[in-house]
Amino acid sequence: MVGIITYGAYIPRYRIRVEEITKVWGANAADITGGLGVFEKSVPDLDEDAATIAVEAARNALKRRNVDPKKIGAVYVGSESHPYAVKPTACTVGEAIGATPQMTAADYEFACKAGTAAIQTCMGLVKSNMVTYGLAIGSDVSQGAPSDALEYTAAAGGAAFVIGNDDPIAIINHTCSFTTDTPDFWRREGQTYPRHGGRFTGDPGYFKHVKGASLLLFEQMHKTAKDYDYAVFHQPNAKFPQKVAKDLGFKPQQIKPGLVVPHLGNTYSGASPIGLAATLDIAKPGDRIFVCSFGSGAGSDAFDITVTDAITSNAFHRDAAPSVQQLLKDPIYLDYARYAKHKGKIVMQS
């Protein structure tokens, strides 16, 4: 009965519209938005990074349920934009929420699926009774080089999930993974921006792995798309998750609640976790949720989740923290110059 005890998300208020980026690089805004299905993306404030986003998401999770931080025995933060190359983000999160010192902690990296890998690790620790609760977070301030295709979508945000077996609001019935050595996207140590092999991005990258993990879960659980009320897929843009959902037999209404990328952008390690959080924001007891992440390099983690009565109990207060849709409201729009300053593309000399 291991599952999600509580959850929280965090998205910065700043945004930049895709058309503002295209003005600088001479691209056609209609071609970009039409091709990607993304109209704007979130931008971190000057003092925000993957660590502060992870802390805020964790704090929002704890607002929804009375969980003793001292019983959180593991903290894992998945990101490809950890603020330090050597200095764990997870320790900062643990200290900020009062979980230290009796906990294990580590930072995870697997491109955009490090957050779901953290959930799997926490599940194992809880199932083995090594910890009472584990905290798994996917958080990123994604990078995209100026004028690169990634710049139109690379965004900021994250989501946190407390994993345990004490009356979970959603039971994780099963999880499985599909992984190969596929070099579709990479960033070497010391490099500021990632590089990508564009022709590998769809196949054999995203679609091969998402379908591979999804079909494996269907086989192991004896399920098909029609057995789920909702589905969440990694969303580097709006077109990929809609295509793979259709190919697997899901209907548009099944993925609609979790498809937040058009006005959020690609939050990398936070992408599928934020989609799951958005779905839990509206889920009812008995709803079944399918989740499949994707991380370049490449791999996917798939999950079969059932929402329980605990999500409407007096112990869980969904409205105590902002929903994903609330976090997307009232944005502050930036022009390209201020966006570049926020993202460190322009650095003032002292």
Buried (B, 14 or more C-beta within 10 A) or exposed (E): EBBBBBBBBBBBBBBBBBBBBBEBEEBEBEEBBEBBBBBBBBBBEEEBBBBBBBBBBBBBBBBBBEBEBBBBBBBBBBBBBBEEEEEBBBBBBBBBBEBBEEBBBBBBBBBBBBBBBBBBBBBBBBEEEEBBBBBBBBBBBBBBBEEBBBBBBBBBBBBBBBBBBBBBBBBBBEBBBBBEEBEBBEBEEEEEBBBBEEEBBBEBBBBBBBBBBBEBBBEEBEBEBEEBBBBBBBBBBBBBBBBBBEEBBBEEEBBBBBBBBBBBBBBBBBBBBBBBBBBBBBBEBEBBBBBBBBBBBBBBBBBBBBBBEBBEEEBBEBEEBBBBEEBBEEBEBBEBEBBBBBBEBEEEEE
